[in-house]
Structure formats: C-alpha cells, structure tokens
C-alpha cells in the first residue's frame, strides 16, 4: 500500500514542502513546492522576525496546508530551523502559524537540525568516517561521523542569509572579515582536521556543485556524489566577487545575492579541516526527516544496494529475471577474473551487479528501445551512493545490454583512464547473462569459464534444453573478444 508523508522545511531562506511516497519496497519524492520566503531577513540586526518576512512565511504555510488538504495528504511534518529558532518573537509566529494554517510547526534545536542533515548524508552517500556539513540560511551544522554514527554535532550561526546581511562580502576587506569570523567560530571544533572526507548538504551546496560541474564541462544529470575541489570552489568565489553571481551558469537567481557568503563559509570549513574537496548530495533536511521514518534505526543497511533495489522496484522490475541475470553476470565476471582475463576489483563487481539489476527497467516506458530508456531512468532518477562516473558506467552498461558496440559517448569527460575497457567488461558480462536467460525461465542456473588455447569456454549448467541460450550467447563473441581478448565458445 502506498503511503505519503509531506515534510515542510521552514528554513531561514526558503520554505519547502516535499511529498514522499513510499511502500514496503520503494520510495521516491512525488511532489515539491518551494518558496524563497527569507523569513530570516533582518533577524541578524533586530533579533526578531520582521513583519514582512513573517507575513510571507504565514502565507506560504497557509498555501502548503491547503495543498495537503486538496491532495489528501494526512501525514504532515512541519519543522523550523535557525531563523525561527533564534527569533525573540518565535512564540508569536508559531501561534499565528497554528491559527492561520492549522499546522503545528516543530522548532528543531541545533543538534536535531544537525542530525537530520547527517541522516540525509549517510543515507545517500557511502560516508563512513568523516564530516557532514549542512549549510542553511541562518546556521551551519557540522557532524563528525565515525563508522556511520554521529559522534559529535554542533551548530554555528554562519548561515548564508545571516553572513550576507552581516558582512556583505565581495570587496576585499569585507570578505577577509568574514573569513576571519569563520575561522574564529570553527576553532571550537578541533576535530575538523582529523577526517579526510567532507559531505555537504543544503541549497547553497547544490547550487555550487551545479555551477562547478558546468564550469568543468562535465555532463550534467544531477549533482549527486559530485566532488567540488577547493580550487574549483575558489574559482567560483572569484567569479562571484567580480560580477553578478546569478549570471554564473548553475546559480539560481533567487540565491544569487547569498551564494558568495555561503561559498566563503564552505571554503572556511575546507580550510579549517584541511579538506581538498566536498562531496555534494541532492538530499537535505527533508530527506533526513523522511529517512528517520523509512529505515529501522534511521540508517540504510547498505546505501548502494538499497538505491539499486529501490529504483528497480519503482519501475516494476521482473525480479526473478533481473536477479538471475545479476547472478549469472557475477558468475561470469568472477570466473573470468579467476582465469586471469581481467583484474577488476570489488567496486567493479558491484557495477556489474547494479547494471544487471537495472538493465530492463526501461520496459516500464516501452519495450522498443528499452535499453535506452533504462539508461535514461538510471541517469535521471539517480543512484544515491554511486558517484556520477559510476552512475554513468551503470547507465551505459544497461544501454548496451542488448546490442551495439559500447561507448563512453558524452560521458567521456567524467571518466578515468581505462574506463572504456571497463565498460566493455561490464556490458559483455551483462549481455552474456541476459542471453543465457533469454527464455526468462532460469533454465541456465549456473555457468563456469575455462580458458583453453586462447579460447574462453563458457560451460553451462542447466535443467533443460539450452539451444536458445547457447545460440543467443554465442552471437556475443565479438563483444566478448573486444572485452577480454579471447574467442568465445558456449558449450
């Protein structure tokens, strides 16, 4: 049965309503409304929510409440962060929100806000040990992570709206004053320099990652897992300081006047912790709130496997078929490695499994060209836990699971040396397994590979007639030779 949860994030800069639809086997975002409310405007100077921003916020909450009522959403979780938390007239605002919208807004303490940012990060990346940065309009949270657990979480009043109003960076003296302020504040977190990986969440982070990706000439199909180097961030800061930031591709107009201060805050964290980059995630506080409900103990047991199975489930994958293809693909890959035909590592093995599990999801669009539809869905729905490079390789392997000569195509700028050969291996293993399971009845239940006199013999173990399987697999000899430099014999 499908259930829906609406999470309302009342942030210092933006109010956002996100609808999550979920079952026992899959989840996804199914609606979103975003308003640049800027409820924290003027808070830094006065200590109170100002009349105009407060009215914008109340009107937005009324709209969100009407939306939930009109669409039949009963489960609503409204939460507020830094600006409302710090405002001297917080009680007045909350009472007005209840009266006008019927919503009881929960004000998150700093540690709770940090926890939801942490849950967003660890459930959408492979972060095990490191630091999570969550930058909002009013505050910034840092959480130290050890073995996926949050061991220290703190909040600083270093949000993009607040720092813009206080320092208005851009000119050298104001920018240096902001940098000094950040360094002084972060002195209270000496553990920052002890971990080498930084994952960042928040609207500023997503905008910066999108801009860095475009500036580097990378294919753009989302910023999930994209690493922004400190040099790339420095280049963006220089561009923001020399002209209108909203003119920089990737920066949204509504965030243009805040992005410089936010970028400098993140750069200050990189400086304090000795990080050479930050890794962006599409997820944010809203996902953190949802994950608390979705997962036992609020943590996915395996982010990458859950991401693959979640995507397959969304598009009604035939799991009997896809899991069998995945098992045969891995048997072929393992046997070829044991025979010395490749030296792939466990990370490559996981890409084989993911591509095999997702190779047919494009059938949900149409059977014709479903291999291309599969690639589109993989790239555009996203695979949290995988880097952009890995996601592209999985998508391309799915694209070539039926026919054609594998190519990196438009994704070549994202790739490393040797990735063209890697794609050949992925596609060959998945395509062979798909052909062995052509009848979709699991007749071929196992296989092994023996290399004899320059020929790789694929020996099938089956419970029935294998003529179709052998015929279909033997036709993949050209791709097999391209991938493993051996002739193929299927027996």
Secondary structure in CASP SS format (residue, H / E / C, confidence):
PFRMAT SS
TARGET T0000
AUTHOR 0000-0000-0000
METHOD secondary structure of the structure
MODEL  1
X C 1.00
X C 1.00
X E 1.00
X E 1.00
X E 1.00
X E 1.00
X E 1.00
X E 1.00
X E 1.00
X E 1.00
X C 1.00
X C 1.00
X C 1.00
X C 1.00
X E 1.00
X E 1.00
X E 1.00
X E 1.00
X E 1.00
X E 1.00
X E 1.00
X E 1.00
X C 1.00
X C 1.00
X C 1.00
X C 1.00
X E 1.00
X E 1.00
X E 1.00
X E 1.00
X E 1.00
X E 1.00
X E 1.00
X E 1.00
X E 1.00
X C 1.00
X C 1.00
X C 1.00
X C 1.00
X C 1.00
X C 1.00
X C 1.00
X H 1.00
X H 1.00
X H 1.00
X H 1.00
X C 1.00
X C 1.00
X C 1.00
X C 1.00
X H 1.00
X H 1.00
X H 1.00
X H 1.00
X H 1.00
X H 1.00
X H 1.00
X H 1.00
X H 1.00
X H 1.00
X H 1.00
X H 1.00
X H 1.00
X H 1.00
X H 1.00
X H 1.00
X H 1.00
X H 1.00
X H 1.00
X H 1.00
X C 1.00
X C 1.00
X C 1.00
X C 1.00
X E 1.00
X E 1.00
X E 1.00
X E 1.00
X E 1.00
X E 1.00
X C 1.00
X H 1.00
X H 1.00
X H 1.00
X H 1.00
X H 1.00
X C 1.00
X C 1.00
X C 1.00
X H 1.00
X H 1.00
X H 1.00
X H 1.00
X H 1.00
X H 1.00
X H 1.00
X H 1.00
X H 1.00
X H 1.00
X H 1.00
X H 1.00
X C 1.00
X C 1.00
X C 1.00
X C 1.00
X E 1.00
X E 1.00
X C 1.00
X C 1.00
X H 1.00
X H 1.00
X H 1.00
X H 1.00
X H 1.00
X H 1.00
X H 1.00
X H 1.00
X H 1.00
X H 1.00
X H 1.00
X H 1.00
X H 1.00
X C 1.00
X C 1.00
X C 1.00
X C 1.00
X C 1.00
X C 1.00
X C 1.00
X E 1.00
X E 1.00
X E 1.00
X E 1.00
X E 1.00
X E 1.00
X C 1.00
X C 1.00
X C 1.00
X C 1.00
X E 1.00
X E 1.00
X E 1.00
X E 1.00
X E 1.00
X E 1.00
X E 1.00
X C 1.00
X C 1.00
X E 1.00
X E 1.00
X E 1.00
X E 1.00
X E 1.00
X E 1.00
X E 1.00
X E 1.00
X C 1.00
X C 1.00
X C 1.00
X H 1.00
X H 1.00
X H 1.00
X H 1.00
X H 1.00
X H 1.00
X H 1.00
X H 1.00
X C 1.00
X C 1.00
X C 1.00
X C 1.00
X H 1.00
X H 1.00
X H 1.00
X H 1.00
X H 1.00
X H 1.00
X H 1.00
X H 1.00
X H 1.00
X H 1.00
X H 1.00
X H 1.00
X H 1.00
X H 1.00
X H 1.00
X C 1.00
X C 1.00
X C 1.00
X H 1.00
X H 1.00
X H 1.00
X H 1.00
X H 1.00
X C 1.00
X C 1.00
X C 1.00
X E 1.00
X E 1.00
X E 1.00
X E 1.00
X C 1.00
X H 1.00
X H 1.00
X H 1.00
X H 1.00
X H 1.00
X H 1.00
X H 1.00
X H 1.00
X H 1.00
X H 1.00
X H 1.00
X H 1.00
X H 1.00
X C 1.00
X C 1.00
X C 1.00
X C 1.00
X C 1.00
X C 1.00
X C 1.00
X C 1.00
X C 1.00
X C 1.00
X C 1.00
X E 1.00
X E 1.00
X E 1.00
X H 1.00
X H 1.00
X H 1.00
X H 1.00
X H 1.00
X H 1.00
X H 1.00
X H 1.00
X H 1.00
X H 1.00
X H 1.00
X H 1.00
X H 1.00
X C 1.00
X C 1.00
X H 1.00
X H 1.00
X H 1.00
X C 1.00
X C 1.00
X C 1.00
X C 1.00
X C 1.00
X H 1.00
X H 1.00
X H 1.00
X C 1.00
X C 1.00
X C 1.00
X H 1.00
X H 1.00
X H 1.00
X H 1.00
X H 1.00
X H 1.00
X H 1.00
X H 1.00
X H 1.00
X H 1.00
X H 1.00
X H 1.00
X H 1.00
X H 1.00
X H 1.00
X C 1.00
X C 1.00
X C 1.00
X E 1.00
X E 1.00
X E 1.00
X E 1.00
X C 1.00
X C 1.00
X C 1.00
X C 1.00
X H 1.00
X H 1.00
X H 1.00
X H 1.00
X H 1.00
X H 1.00
X H 1.00
X H 1.00
X H 1.00
X H 1.00
X C 1.00
X H 1.00
X H 1.00
X H 1.00
X C 1.00
X C 1.00
X C 1.00
X C 1.00
X H 1.00
X H 1.00
X H 1.00
X H 1.00
X H 1.00
X H 1.00
X H 1.00
X H 1.00
X H 1.00
X H 1.00
X H 1.00
X H 1.00
X C 1.00
X C 1.00
X C 1.00
X C 1.00
X H 1.00
X H 1.00
X H 1.00
X H 1.00
X H 1.00
X H 1.00
X H 1.00
X H 1.00
X H 1.00
X H 1.00
X H 1.00
X H 1.00
X H 1.00
X H 1.00
X H 1.00
X H 1.00
X H 1.00
X H 1.00
X H 1.00
X H 1.00
X C 1.00
X C 1.00
X C 1.00
X C 1.00
X C 1.00
X C 1.00
X C 1.00
X H 1.00
X H 1.00
X H 1.00
X H 1.00
X H 1.00
X H 1.00
X H 1.00
X H 1.00
X H 1.00
X H 1.00
X H 1.00
X H 1.00
X H 1.00
X C 1.00
X C 1.00
X H 1.00
X H 1.00
X H 1.00
X H 1.00
X C 1.00
X C 1.00
X C 1.00
X C 1.00
X C 1.00
X H 1.00
X H 1.00
X H 1.00
X H 1.00
X H 1.00
X H 1.00
X H 1.00
X H 1.00
X H 1.00
X H 1.00
X H 1.00
X H 1.00
X C 1.00
X C 1.00
X C 1.00
X C 1.00
X C 1.00
X C 1.00
X H 1.00
X H 1.00
X H 1.00
X H 1.00
X H 1.00
X H 1.00
X H 1.00
X H 1.00
X H 1.00
X H 1.00
X H 1.00
X H 1.00
X C 1.00
X C 1.00
X C 1.00
X C 1.00
X C 1.00
X C 1.00
X C 1.00
X C 1.00
X C 1.00
X H 1.00
X H 1.00
X H 1.00
X H 1.00
X H 1.00
X H 1.00
X C 1.00
X C 1.00
X C 1.00
X C 1.00
X H 1.00
X H 1.00
X H 1.00
X H 1.00
X H 1.00
X H 1.00
X H 1.00
X H 1.00
X H 1.00
X H 1.00
X H 1.00
X H 1.00
X H 1.00
X H 1.00
X H 1.00
X H 1.00
X H 1.00
X H 1.00
X C 1.00
X C 1.00
X C 1.00
X C 1.00
X C 1.00
X C 1.00
X C 1.00
X E 1.00
X E 1.00
X E 1.00
X E 1.00
X E 1.00
X E 1.00
X E 1.00
X E 1.00
X E 1.00
X C 1.00
X C 1.00
X E 1.00
X E 1.00
X E 1.00
X E 1.00
X E 1.00
X E 1.00
X E 1.00
X E 1.00
X C 1.00
X C 1.00
X C 1.00
X C 1.00
X H 1.00
X H 1.00
X H 1.00
X H 1.00
X H 1.00
X H 1.00
X H 1.00
X H 1.00
X C 1.00
X C 1.00
X H 1.00
X H 1.00
X H 1.00
X H 1.00
X H 1.00
X H 1.00
X H 1.00
X H 1.00
X C 1.00
X C 1.00
X E 1.00
X E 1.00
X E 1.00
X E 1.00
X C 1.00
END
